[in-house]
Amino acid sequence: MRILDKYILKELLGPFFFGIAAFSSIFIGTSTLFRIAQYVTKYGAPITTVVKLFVYSLPGIVVLTFPMSMLLAALLSFSRLSSSSEITAMRSGGLSFFRLTIPVIITAMVVSVAAIALNEKVVPAANASYSYIVRYEIEKQSRPKSQEHIIVKDVKGSNIERLTYAQNFMADTNTMNKVSVQEFENGRLVRVQSAETAQWAEDRWVMYNGTITDLSTEGKVGRILKFQEQVMPIEKNPQTISQEQKKPDEMTMQELKEQITVLKQEYVSTGKYEVELYQRVAIPMASFVFALIGTPLGLSPNRSSSSIGFGLSIIIIFMYYTVLTISGALGQGGALPPLLAAWLPNIAGTIAGIYLIYKASK
């Protein structure tokens, strides 16, 4: 790494970490603390539980601030270099503006990769723990709740033994409707049990009005048996099944892919899950997009003030997340392909950033 690259990197890191602290404070102050205060006043949540909620809310907030902080860092650092004529001196020495942006782009890529890793390894688990504490420690929900699209996986070692899907679960009657049970042996689907309903009776699930279909080693349909009443081959009670269900933001990318596969087999719309899956990469990659936009915008002398840079960052961030929200809603509703819906803001931002860098390099 050249001395110049180290110098630019040093200029970036200060505003970047400041941005993480500043934007995180905004999110925490306007949303997280308000919700936690409601749990304290409404349910009397103890201080230890409140602290756990606060800690589990941090990973999702911090990852969300990475792209914003990268934009602020690029704007402020290049504004300072431009206002002190250091950019002019560097370009007088034969360096192109594109060459000066390389440390910023590499830093933005590193930040994006780190955000993707956190989004996969830390954030879903933290979100799931947050929801569990709210549901069972604060609201004290002892009964399972009614839910749509129930999926239950029975895994032995690294192999799945049984995959159960139900269109919905009705808590008042402990009943699952439109049930399908896929049974596997050594990773191969060997049997499918389907039923109109399944009800929890004492200590077991009982299926009603269904069929059992055996499959050959080639995957062809073999024997088909009809039944009026059949014991369901799962032992998990309604409470356990309810606790195992996760919202999209509580799933890893692998779990999202599995959920999408199961729902597609049942001809259920998967737009919400597909958009969430693609956004797990698209949103962290916004750090790279914002670096492309912020670097050339920071060159204008009238943006040397940190307050102006911060304000400009807010405007760009607002525009990005407005497009992200609209395109995400269109993707979930089927008006746009989920992949395009998730990446549309990044595509537009990348085009804008390349154009701005091209103009600045002239």
Disulfide bonds with the S-S distance in Angstrom:
none
